[in-house]
Amino acid sequence: MVGKAVSFTAAELAGLGKDSIPPELLSGQGLVYSSPATLAYNSPGAEGFGVKRAGLSVPESVMLILAPGCCGRNTSLISNMPGYKNRFFYLEMNEADLVTGKHLSRVPEAVSEVCSFTREIKGKAPRVVMICITCVDALLGTDMERVCRKAEEALRQNGFSDTRVRPCYMYALTREGRRPPMVHVRQTLYSLLEPMDKDPGSVNIIGNFAPLAEGELQKYLRKAGVRNIRQIGTCESYDEFLKMACANFNIVTDAEVRAACEDMNTVLNIPYIELTRVHGIDKISLQYQAFASAAGIKIDDSEDKSLALEAVEDLRRSYPDLTFNIGESSNCNPFELAVALVRYGFKVGEIYSNVAPERFVYVKQLAKLSPETKIFSNMEPTMLYYDVSGSEADITIGKDAGYYCPGIPNIPWNSDIKPFGYQGVIDLMKAIKDALKEGRS
């Protein structure tokens, strides 16, 4: 309807079922409104860990961006961030390249030039060159594995035998496919690991690119005798990164890394256990119990659980009738967080997020607990007409929710370092209380 943002209540969606989600809530079913991408400057290569930053998660790596000028321009913002100076390089495609694919013949020379420059200014060559390509090469049908092999051959001829070359796909066209960009980039990163003797005292936490926030999970692992807890974001050198191959098992904290974990299980014989980032305290407790049973360790989470419950109760005592609006530009599954907040005794007025089928289980729970909660899609063009005057929110969570509801206290809750478990709940409750106290919007 023109002039009004399209929304559905939780009860309406639950009644339709996960196989009949309205097209307005599915990003691949029509025109796309660029919120929240524009709000966070979070294209596949900009703020946050999009493809470009993710591709440089491996220490001692650089990236050659193979793209038309318009696709590479937004990387200039990242180039000014700490840790990314002299790590991005460009091979621009012209109009003739778009038709003929002639640019591919220049890639081996460009990669060798990048390595020579890096060695000159840093005293050593990069260990990995990621070649980032865009939808243009997807449409051309470019075989990037072959292009990378050719580049590695050229490097060997030029004295860079220790440098690996890997593809990094910034294909927005595959976002709805079986291997979307953020799934593929994780597979690419961990494909660099090679078989190594197993260390029973080593565990990897994988899924995020920045380190997981320090909390009770690491404490439980150390008490169980784990000496080395490795994360890609804490590795200071390429050789340290390679030691992730000696892990006894992987702890998965993001579903987008499952494909990479399957590869690691097959190639490196590293099994994995999945721990989801959730905000429901009972669910966190059940998850730790299941994890302890699967890993063969003992976990006593009673103290940490009590601290989390007290944090929730403290917020409820101070602000007993809170109503939340929740966005997806935050470190949470907005539907899971909504269910948790309602169970804590708060209200959730609105959610701004696409309704992927795997999230529908929370929609059904929300329909029972808070059937009138409205659900909007950030990428639905009618969000141009969203009117906050109909909202009763006291606070919003997520950068997108803050944009839609100006003047209402907001916490972005979207730092690179991801909150987790009981500590994540405690930190969230404190952030909410601080924002309300300060009236921060």
C-alpha positions as MATLAB code, in Angstrom:
seq = 'MVGKAVSFTAAELAGLGKDSIPPELLSGQGLVYSSPATLAYNSPGAEGFGVKRAGLSVPESVMLILAPGCCGRNTSLISNMPGYKNRFFYLEMNEADLVTGKHLSRVPEAVSEVCSFTREIKGKAPRVVMICITCVDALLGTDMERVCRKAEEALRQNGFSDTRVRPCYMYALTREGRRPPMVHVRQTLYSLLEPMDKDPGSVNIIGNFAPLAEGELQKYLRKAGVRNIRQIGTCESYDEFLKMACANFNIVTDAEVRAACEDMNTVLNIPYIELTRVHGIDKISLQYQAFASAAGIKIDDSEDKSLALEAVEDLRRSYPDLTFNIGESSNCNPFELAVALVRYGFKVGEIYSNVAPERFVYVKQLAKLSPETKIFSNMEPTMLYYDVSGSEADITIGKDAGYYCPGIPNIPWNSDIKPFGYQGVIDLMKAIKDALKEGRS';
ca = [
       0.000    0.000    0.000;
       1.517    3.349   -1.091;
       2.084    5.709    1.815;
       2.295    3.055    4.528;
       5.065    0.681    5.536;
       4.013   -2.938    5.127;
       4.001   -5.000    8.308;
       2.506   -8.217    9.648;
       1.822   -9.217   13.225;
       3.520  -12.253   14.712;
       0.133  -13.948   14.906;
      -0.579  -13.302   11.214;
       2.788  -14.729   10.152;
       2.452  -17.788   12.362;
      -0.958  -18.432   10.853;
       0.483  -18.324    7.325;
       3.333  -20.746    8.130;
       7.011  -20.707    7.156;
       6.263  -21.914    3.622;
       3.948  -18.971    2.977;
       5.984  -16.024    4.225;
       4.688  -12.879    2.452;
       7.011  -11.719   -0.350;
       7.256   -8.288    1.317;
       9.345   -9.916    4.074;
      11.693  -11.817    1.726;
      14.565   -9.821    0.241;
      14.762  -11.888   -2.950;
      11.138  -11.452   -3.981;
      11.020   -7.927   -5.369;
      12.519   -4.460   -5.329;
      15.037   -3.850   -2.558;
      15.273   -0.790   -0.319;
      18.905   -0.273    0.699;
      18.259    0.046    4.432;
      20.013   -1.129    6.589;
      22.930   -1.355    4.128;
      23.073    2.396    3.620;
      22.581    3.136    7.316;
      25.670    1.193    8.332;
      27.544    1.688    5.044;
      27.531   -2.077    5.213;
      27.681   -3.248    1.637;
      29.537   -6.544    1.114;
      32.757   -4.559    1.372;
      32.293   -1.716    3.797;
      31.662   -1.133    7.502;
      31.294   -4.222    9.633;
      32.805   -7.525    8.533;
      31.617   -7.653    4.974;
      33.477   -9.653    2.351;
      36.449   -7.315    2.067;
      37.319   -7.003    5.754;
      36.514  -10.673    6.300;
      38.870  -11.646    3.501;
      41.713   -9.918    5.343;
      41.090  -11.692    8.651;
      44.104  -13.933    8.072;
      47.283  -12.248    9.385;
      49.897  -11.144    6.844;
      47.346  -11.039    4.016;
      46.580   -8.386    1.415;
      43.756   -8.003   -1.075;
      43.670   -7.213   -4.779;
      40.244   -5.866   -5.695;
      39.360   -6.692   -9.265;
      36.416   -4.472  -10.110;
      35.011   -1.464  -11.940;
      35.755    1.791  -10.162;
      32.257    2.064   -8.709;
      32.569   -1.301   -6.933;
      35.994   -0.588   -5.483;
      35.399    2.984   -4.372;
      33.764    2.182   -1.044;
      36.906    0.369    0.109;
      38.608    3.720    0.611;
      36.747    4.006    3.919;
      38.183    0.721    5.207;
      41.686    1.633    4.023;
      41.770    4.375    6.653;
      40.864    2.039    9.513;
      43.622    0.850   11.874;
      45.324   -2.284   10.579;
      44.318   -1.900    6.923;
      46.853    0.574    5.587;
      48.698   -0.793    2.529;
      46.561   -3.953    2.510;
      44.107   -3.037   -0.270;
      45.162   -2.828   -3.916;
      43.118   -2.304   -7.058;
      43.046   -3.605  -10.620;
      40.379   -1.544  -12.307;
      38.230   -2.985  -15.072;
      37.354   -0.761  -18.034;
      34.385   -1.029  -20.366;
      36.248   -3.314  -22.777;
      37.104   -5.670  -19.918;
      33.415   -5.927  -19.024;
      32.771   -7.379  -22.477;
      35.938   -9.337  -23.258;
      37.264  -10.408  -19.850;
      40.703   -9.195  -20.931;
      41.424   -7.952  -17.415;
      42.003  -11.531  -16.278;
      45.243  -11.736  -18.248;
      46.624   -8.865  -16.163;
      45.941  -10.524  -12.796;
      49.197  -12.573  -12.444;
      51.345   -9.505  -13.143;
      49.252   -7.396  -10.768;
      49.575   -9.954   -7.958;
      53.371  -10.070   -8.409;
      53.491   -6.275   -8.319;
      51.446   -6.229   -5.093;
      53.850   -8.700   -3.461;
      56.902   -6.699   -4.566;
      55.457   -3.482   -3.186;
      54.493   -5.115    0.118;
      57.974   -6.615    0.532;
      59.546   -3.234   -0.197;
      57.550   -1.299    2.424;
      57.187   -4.012    5.090;
      60.376   -5.986    4.624;
      58.538   -9.218    3.775;
      56.054  -10.457    1.225;
      52.438  -11.202    2.162;
      51.627  -14.807    2.979;
      48.231  -14.618    1.280;
      46.818  -12.524   -1.561;
      43.035  -12.515   -1.659;
      41.608  -11.625   -5.075;
      38.246   -9.971   -4.501;
      35.896  -10.036   -7.462;
      32.395   -8.696   -7.998;
      29.149   -9.554   -9.759;
      30.806   -8.621  -13.055;
      32.968  -11.745  -13.044;
      30.014  -13.778  -11.822;
      28.105  -12.754  -14.939;
      31.169  -13.404  -17.104;
      31.429  -16.912  -15.639;
      35.057  -16.374  -14.585;
      36.864  -19.447  -13.247;
      38.608  -17.722  -10.347;
      40.239  -20.914   -9.070;
      42.114  -21.113  -12.365;
      42.996  -17.406  -12.242;
      44.434  -17.884   -8.733;
      46.500  -20.887   -9.847;
      47.945  -18.808  -12.686;
      48.777  -16.033  -10.234;
      50.549  -18.485   -7.896;
      52.611  -19.807  -10.834;
      53.670  -16.246  -11.651;
      54.611  -15.654   -8.000;
      56.822  -18.744   -7.943;
      58.599  -17.528  -11.053;
      59.181  -14.170   -9.340;
      60.547  -15.589   -6.101;
      57.391  -15.551   -3.967;
      57.042  -19.287   -3.430;
      55.528  -18.966    0.086;
      52.604  -16.751   -0.946;
      49.167  -18.270   -1.490;
      46.467  -16.781   -3.735;
      42.792  -17.293   -3.007;
      39.518  -15.991   -4.483;
      37.148  -13.818   -2.496;
      33.670  -13.463   -3.988;
      31.773  -10.213   -3.472;
      28.718  -11.456   -5.354;
      25.535   -9.778   -4.150;
      23.753  -11.932   -6.759;
      24.428  -15.051   -4.672;
      23.078  -13.612   -1.428;
      19.971  -15.816   -1.593;
      21.825  -18.841   -2.948;
      23.358  -21.969   -1.442;
      26.768  -20.348   -0.929;
      26.247  -16.644   -0.226;
      29.335  -14.410   -0.024;
      29.842  -14.612    3.736;
      29.613  -18.413    3.681;
      32.076  -18.669    0.830;
      34.631  -16.281    2.327;
      34.765  -18.394    5.486;
      35.393  -21.513    3.395;
      38.171  -19.702    1.567;
      39.891  -18.551    4.753;
      39.918  -21.933    6.476;
      40.908  -23.749    3.254;
      44.383  -22.309    3.869;
      44.854  -24.671    6.837;
      46.810  -27.858    6.203;
      46.747  -31.178    8.126;
      48.679  -31.087   11.394;
      49.142  -33.395   14.382;
      46.271  -33.028   16.837;
      46.703  -31.313   20.206;
      44.094  -32.554   22.739;
      44.468  -29.278   24.646;
      43.598  -27.041   21.693;
      40.163  -25.774   20.631;
      39.101  -23.279   17.984;
      36.210  -20.855   18.360;
      35.179  -20.016   14.827;
      32.362  -18.179   13.125;
      33.219  -14.559   13.861;
      36.086  -12.561   12.385;
      36.778  -10.447   15.458;
      37.373  -12.320   18.726;
      34.385  -13.497   20.722;
      33.955  -11.367   23.838;
      35.760  -12.807   26.846;
      33.245  -14.530   29.072;
      32.221  -17.730   30.764;
      32.752  -19.963   27.693;
      36.506  -19.413   27.742;
      36.497  -19.894   31.532;
      34.696  -23.253   31.221;
      37.144  -24.439   28.558;
      40.178  -23.527   30.652;
      38.739  -25.305   33.693;
      38.301  -28.367   31.479;
      42.023  -28.371   30.678;
      42.056  -26.586   27.328;
      45.388  -24.795   27.052;
      45.000  -23.128   23.663;
      41.791  -21.386   22.620;
      42.375  -20.028   19.133;
      40.265  -17.609   17.128;
      41.153  -16.133   13.761;
      40.809  -12.646   15.237;
      43.422  -13.290   17.933;
      46.107  -14.793   15.669;
      48.982  -12.324   15.337;
      50.866  -14.140   12.571;
      50.141  -16.434    9.665;
      52.048  -19.269   11.319;
      49.895  -18.884   14.435;
      46.800  -19.024   12.246;
      48.032  -22.283   10.706;
      48.113  -23.840   14.198;
      44.310  -23.789   14.170;
      44.680  -27.024   12.181;
      45.858  -28.873   15.295;
      42.620  -28.286   17.239;
      40.861  -31.188   18.899;
      37.490  -29.729   17.876;
      35.851  -26.511   16.664;
      33.214  -24.500   18.508;
      30.933  -22.882   15.934;
      29.286  -19.600   16.916;
      27.777  -18.566   13.564;
      25.766  -20.734   11.179;
      27.544  -19.173    8.188;
      30.717  -21.101    9.064;
      29.077  -24.553    8.964;
      30.208  -25.224    5.384;
      33.794  -24.374    6.322;
      33.539  -26.666    9.351;
      32.308  -29.517    7.193;
      35.357  -28.979    4.984;
      37.650  -28.943    8.041;
      36.076  -32.122    9.351;
      36.710  -33.844    6.019;
      40.188  -32.488    5.250;
      41.654  -31.877    8.716;
      39.655  -34.386   10.787;
      38.408  -31.651   13.134;
      34.819  -32.268   14.327;
      32.678  -29.359   15.459;
      30.076  -28.464   18.066;
      27.682  -25.592   17.496;
      26.855  -23.002   20.165;
      24.327  -20.387   19.114;
      24.474  -16.801   20.332;
      21.168  -16.399   22.203;
      19.735  -14.143   24.921;
      17.308  -16.515   26.629;
      18.946  -17.524   29.922;
      17.242  -20.926   30.110;
      18.306  -21.651   26.535;
      21.898  -20.641   27.315;
      21.901  -23.061   30.258;
      20.496  -25.951   28.193;
      23.045  -25.250   25.489;
      25.964  -25.418   27.925;
      24.641  -28.691   29.359;
      24.419  -30.188   25.874;
      27.890  -28.874   25.037;
      29.397  -30.367   28.201;
      27.843  -33.743   27.417;
      29.070  -33.723   23.797;
      32.576  -32.521   24.692;
      32.939  -34.858   27.682;
      33.670  -32.059   30.144;
      32.027  -30.741   33.321;
      30.455  -27.295   33.407;
      29.024  -25.652   36.511;
      27.210  -22.570   35.236;
      25.113  -21.868   38.333;
      27.022  -18.755   39.393;
      27.068  -17.213   35.910;
      23.385  -18.032   35.410;
      22.511  -16.316   38.694;
      24.432  -13.198   37.673;
      22.542  -13.033   34.376;
      19.178  -13.484   36.095;
      20.069  -10.720   38.553;
      20.994   -8.383   35.674;
      17.582   -8.963   34.089;
      15.808   -8.461   37.409;
      17.770   -5.264   38.071;
      16.593   -3.789   34.762;
      13.020   -4.897   35.428;
      13.027   -3.290   38.888;
      14.288   -0.013   37.441;
      12.097   -0.004   34.301;
       9.229   -2.500   34.764;
       7.107   -1.574   31.731;
       9.631   -1.277   28.932;
       8.600   -1.630   25.288;
      11.336   -2.448   22.760;
      11.657   -2.027   19.008;
      14.383   -4.340   17.649;
      16.368   -4.145   14.403;
      18.590   -6.631   12.614;
      21.644   -4.342   12.414;
      22.815   -5.675   15.742;
      24.588   -8.622   17.352;
      21.503  -10.754   17.697;
      18.807  -12.721   15.974;
      16.091  -10.074   16.446;
      13.328  -12.678   16.747;
      15.179  -14.714   19.360;
      15.943  -11.548   21.328;
      12.303  -10.500   21.110;
      11.167  -13.848   22.539;
      13.729  -13.586   25.362;
      12.683  -10.033   26.289;
       8.984  -10.928   26.317;
       9.701  -13.923   28.564;
      11.595  -11.582   30.905;
       8.390   -9.567   31.299;
       9.029   -6.745   28.820;
       7.118   -5.848   25.646;
       8.265   -5.856   22.036;
       6.317   -3.516   19.801;
       8.105   -3.834   16.463;
      10.831   -5.854   14.729;
      12.668   -4.718   11.586;
      14.074   -7.780    9.818;
      13.638  -10.217    6.973;
      11.880  -13.412    8.069;
      14.133  -16.229    6.906;
      12.532  -19.689    7.223;
      15.116  -20.776    9.816;
      13.926  -17.931   12.076;
      10.307  -18.952   11.881;
      10.497  -21.051   15.033;
      10.870  -17.808   16.978;
       8.007  -16.188   15.078;
       5.746  -19.024   16.241;
       6.888  -18.581   19.842;
       6.368  -14.846   19.594;
       2.862  -15.385   18.216;
       1.942  -17.154   21.452;
       3.684  -14.710   23.786;
       3.164  -11.386   21.993;
       0.795  -11.888   19.039;
       0.445   -8.162   18.237;
       4.181   -7.538   17.745;
       4.575   -5.982   14.287;
       7.212   -7.272   11.884;
       8.613   -5.094    9.096;
      11.276   -5.863    6.487;
      14.252   -3.511    6.277;
      14.525   -4.162    2.545;
      10.875   -3.551    1.675;
      10.575   -0.293   -0.368;
       7.502    0.819    1.587;
       9.781    1.360    4.604;
      10.308    4.781    3.023;
       6.898    5.588    4.498;
       7.526    4.216    7.981;
       5.928    6.472   10.603;
       7.316    6.276   14.130;
       4.306    8.100   15.563;
       2.474    4.779   15.751;
       5.194    3.205   17.909;
       5.115    3.037   21.699;
       8.770    2.055   22.118;
      10.761    3.253   25.128;
      14.066    2.041   23.688;
      15.374    0.576   20.445;
      18.094   -2.003   19.774;
      20.075   -1.922   16.529;
      21.314    0.861   14.288;
      18.364    0.439   11.922;
      15.832    0.618   14.735;
      17.540    3.791   15.940;
      17.141    5.316   12.474;
      13.454    4.500   12.213;
      12.743    5.797   15.733;
      14.642    9.085   16.140;
      14.589   10.637   19.575;
      14.021    7.333   21.358;
      16.936    5.949   23.428;
      18.919    3.468   21.342;
      21.774    1.003   21.748;
      23.399   -0.085   18.443;
      24.579   -3.404   19.975;
      26.717   -4.037   16.908;
      30.379   -4.009   17.925;
      32.840   -6.188   15.994;
      33.564   -8.166   19.165;
      30.447  -10.273   19.637;
      28.774  -10.733   23.027;
      28.090  -14.314   24.056;
      26.237  -16.387   26.636;
      25.437  -15.173   30.127;
      27.999  -12.387   29.856;
      26.258  -11.189   26.701;
      22.947  -10.954   28.569;
      24.580   -9.085   31.452;
      26.243   -6.620   29.073;
      22.986   -6.080   27.165;
      20.987   -5.355   30.309;
      23.625   -2.856   31.435;
      23.711   -1.177   28.012;
      19.903   -0.831   28.025;
      19.896    0.630   31.529;
      22.687    3.083   30.708;
      20.969    4.259   27.508;
      17.683    4.842   29.330;
      19.395    6.656   32.166;
      21.269    8.948   29.805;
      18.428    9.291   27.274;
      20.950    8.379   24.561;
      19.484    8.214   21.035;
];
